[in-house]
Amino acid sequence: MKKKQKFKKGTIVRIADDLGESMSHFDKGCLAVVAGTYSQQYGGTNVNSYTLYIIDKRSIVCRCSWYEEHQLTETKSKLDVNAMVARYHLR
């Protein structure tokens, strides 16, 4: 059976505080918007690795890849993701 991705495009997630030594230079402990999975961007079957738009003070500050599913937690937020997507032309 084909595995489904856990977080849909546009979902707000919190990145774990500890990403491990190999990802110590990545943004961590902050909010982000899911841009998509590896599979969505390049094809194939990898739905566990995600590209994220990193959020700082209600603005998207960068795009970063590849965060693993277990490093992310969906979170409820009052941020207007649709407005951010439109503002930064992220469709």
C-alpha positions in Angstrom: 0.0 0.0 0.0 1.3 3.4 -0.9 2.3 5.6 2.0 0.5 9.0 2.3 2.2 12.1 3.3 1.5 13.2 6.9 1.5 17.0 6.3 -0.3 18.6 3.3 1.0 21.6 1.5 0.2 24.8 3.4 0.1 23.1 6.9 1.7 25.0 9.7 4.2 22.9 11.6 6.6 23.3 14.5 10.1 22.1 13.9 11.7 20.1 16.7 14.2 21.8 18.9 16.8 19.0 18.4 17.4 17.9 14.8 20.5 15.9 15.5 24.1 16.7 14.8 23.9 16.4 11.1 21.2 19.1 10.9 22.5 21.4 13.6 22.8 24.2 11.1 19.1 24.0 10.1 16.4 26.3 11.6 14.8 24.6 14.6 12.3 25.2 17.3 10.2 27.5 15.1 7.1 27.6 13.0 7.1 26.8 9.3 4.6 26.2 6.4 4.9 23.0 4.4 5.9 23.7 0.8 5.7 20.1 -0.2 7.3 16.7 -0.1 10.3 15.5 -2.1 7.9 13.4 -4.2 5.7 16.4 -5.0 8.6 18.4 -6.1 10.8 15.8 -7.9 8.7 12.7 -8.3 9.3 9.3 -6.9 7.8 7.9 -3.7 9.5 9.9 -0.9 6.7 11.5 1.1 8.7 11.6 4.4 11.0 14.5 3.5 9.7 18.1 3.4 10.6 21.5 2.1 9.4 24.2 4.5 9.0 27.9 4.4 10.4 29.1 7.7 8.4 31.7 9.6 9.8 34.5 11.8 7.6 37.2 13.3 4.7 36.4 11.0 6.8 36.6 7.9 8.4 33.9 5.7 12.1 34.4 5.9 13.5 31.4 3.9 12.8 28.1 2.2 14.7 25.0 3.5 14.8 21.3 2.6 14.8 18.4 3.7 13.2 18.1 7.1 12.0 14.6 8.0 8.4 13.8 9.1 9.4 12.8 12.6 11.0 16.3 13.2 7.7 18.1 12.5 4.5 18.6 14.5 1.3 20.1 13.1 0.3 23.1 15.1 -2.7 25.3 15.3 -1.9 28.9 14.6 -3.7 32.2 14.0 -1.3 32.9 11.2 -3.0 33.5 7.9 -1.2 31.0 5.7 -3.3 32.0 2.6 -2.2 35.6 2.9 1.5 34.6 3.3 1.2 32.3 0.3 -0.2 35.1 -1.8 2.2 37.8 -0.5 5.3 35.7 -1.3 3.9 34.1 -4.5 4.4 30.6 -3.1 1.8 28.7 -5.1 
